Amino acid sequence: QLQLVESGGGLVQPGGSLRLSCAASGFTLDYYAIGWFRHAPGKEREGVSCISSRGFRTNYADSVKGRFTVSRDNAKNTGYLQMSSLKPEDTGVYYCAIIGTLQPMCGLTLDDYPYWGQGTQVTVSS
């Protein structure tokens, strides 16, 4: 059974860092692009970052460029989102999602991703 499990969320002070993980089980991530999305209170879910299946292409929302880094380790069947210089507006539930493709590209459109994890809470507050 295909399953995605996010971890690494928590409470952090502004300026702090967190690394989120997205562990896949029941299948291999090699043939899937990974997207990271977040849902902040009172806002619609939005795309944060993505990485192509082989890791050759990444994309970032303007709001996180220079602060977040997406990566993956296909040998460990896991994707990562390193978040630094966190701001209160980064608070929300963070989800990883996947789409099957071998194309060296990825996008931040929610509807493109058919498989989602359950999410992990990130709270940035002093």
VMD Tcl script that draws the C-alpha trace (Angstrom):
set ca {
  {0.00 0.00 0.00}
  {1.38 3.37 -1.04}
  {2.04 5.55 1.98}
  {3.74 8.89 2.62}
  {4.62 9.94 6.15}
  {5.86 13.42 7.02}
  {7.88 14.11 10.15}
  {10.10 16.79 11.63}
  {7.55 19.47 12.37}
  {7.37 21.29 15.68}
  {7.55 24.59 17.46}
  {10.47 26.84 16.60}
  {11.35 30.46 17.29}
  {11.56 33.01 14.46}
  {14.90 32.70 12.75}
  {15.15 29.03 13.61}
  {15.36 25.95 11.41}
  {13.57 22.68 10.90}
  {14.02 19.79 8.52}
  {10.95 17.97 7.35}
  {11.10 14.43 6.03}
  {8.72 12.59 3.73}
  {9.20 8.85 3.98}
  {7.62 6.63 1.36}
  {6.64 3.02 1.88}
  {5.02 0.41 -0.29}
  {6.62 1.74 -3.48}
  {9.82 3.36 -4.73}
  {10.10 7.13 -4.97}
  {12.49 6.90 -7.94}
  {9.71 7.54 -10.45}
  {7.93 10.34 -8.64}
  {8.39 14.06 -8.31}
  {7.87 15.29 -4.75}
  {5.99 18.44 -3.89}
  {5.80 20.23 -0.56}
  {2.70 22.22 0.30}
  {1.47 24.05 3.35}
  {-1.87 25.07 4.77}
  {-1.78 28.11 7.00}
  {-4.72 29.06 9.23}
  {-7.27 31.08 7.29}
  {-5.49 30.56 3.99}
  {-5.70 28.17 1.10}
  {-3.19 25.37 0.76}
  {-0.21 26.57 -1.28}
  {2.78 25.09 -3.00}
  {6.11 25.63 -1.27}
  {8.68 23.64 -3.20}
  {9.15 20.59 -5.40}
  {11.89 18.35 -6.74}
  {11.90 16.20 -9.86}
  {12.20 12.42 -9.71}
  {15.97 12.34 -10.13}
  {16.54 15.59 -8.27}
  {17.75 17.53 -11.30}
  {15.10 20.22 -11.10}
  {13.69 22.14 -8.16}
  {11.17 24.94 -7.79}
  {10.34 27.25 -4.92}
  {7.58 29.66 -4.06}
  {8.85 33.24 -3.98}
  {8.04 33.45 -0.29}
  {10.59 30.75 0.61}
  {13.35 31.24 -1.95}
  {16.74 31.52 -0.31}
  {15.40 30.10 2.98}
  {14.12 26.63 2.11}
  {16.00 23.82 0.36}
  {14.32 20.74 -1.08}
  {16.22 17.51 -1.56}
  {15.74 13.78 -1.80}
  {17.57 10.55 -1.14}
  {16.09 7.90 -3.39}
  {18.25 5.23 -1.75}
  {16.41 5.99 1.50}
  {13.08 6.48 -0.27}
  {12.77 9.84 1.46}
  {12.37 13.48 0.54}
  {13.39 16.45 2.65}
  {12.56 20.10 3.11}
  {15.20 22.07 5.00}
  {13.66 25.25 6.35}
  {15.84 28.06 7.69}
  {15.30 31.65 8.79}
  {11.76 30.69 9.65}
  {9.14 33.39 10.02}
  {5.78 33.39 11.82}
  {4.08 33.41 8.43}
  {5.64 30.00 7.70}
  {3.35 28.50 10.32}
  {1.01 25.83 9.01}
  {0.53 22.16 8.30}
  {3.12 20.97 5.81}
  {2.33 18.15 3.41}
  {4.39 16.19 0.96}
  {2.77 14.88 -2.18}
  {3.95 12.92 -5.19}
  {3.23 12.61 -8.88}
  {4.51 9.84 -11.09}
  {6.79 11.23 -13.80}
  {10.28 10.71 -15.19}
  {10.34 14.18 -16.70}
  {13.07 16.41 -15.24}
  {10.56 18.92 -13.98}
  {8.08 19.58 -11.22}
  {5.36 22.08 -10.43}
  {3.56 23.63 -7.47}
  {-0.01 23.05 -8.59}
  {-1.90 21.12 -5.93}
  {-4.28 19.36 -8.29}
  {-1.38 17.78 -10.19}
  {-0.46 15.61 -7.21}
  {-2.64 12.54 -6.60}
  {-0.94 11.14 -3.50}
  {-0.55 13.01 -0.24}
  {0.82 12.45 3.23}
  {-1.09 13.29 6.40}
  {0.86 16.47 7.17}
  {3.07 17.73 9.97}
  {2.51 20.90 11.99}
  {5.09 23.67 11.89}
  {4.64 26.56 14.31}
  {6.97 29.54 14.25}
  {6.47 31.65 17.33}
  {8.40 33.33 20.11}
}
mol new
graphics top color blue
foreach p $ca { graphics top sphere $p radius 0.5 }
foreach p [lrange $ca 0 end-1] q [lrange $ca 1 end] { graphics top cylinder $p $q radius 0.2 }
display resetview
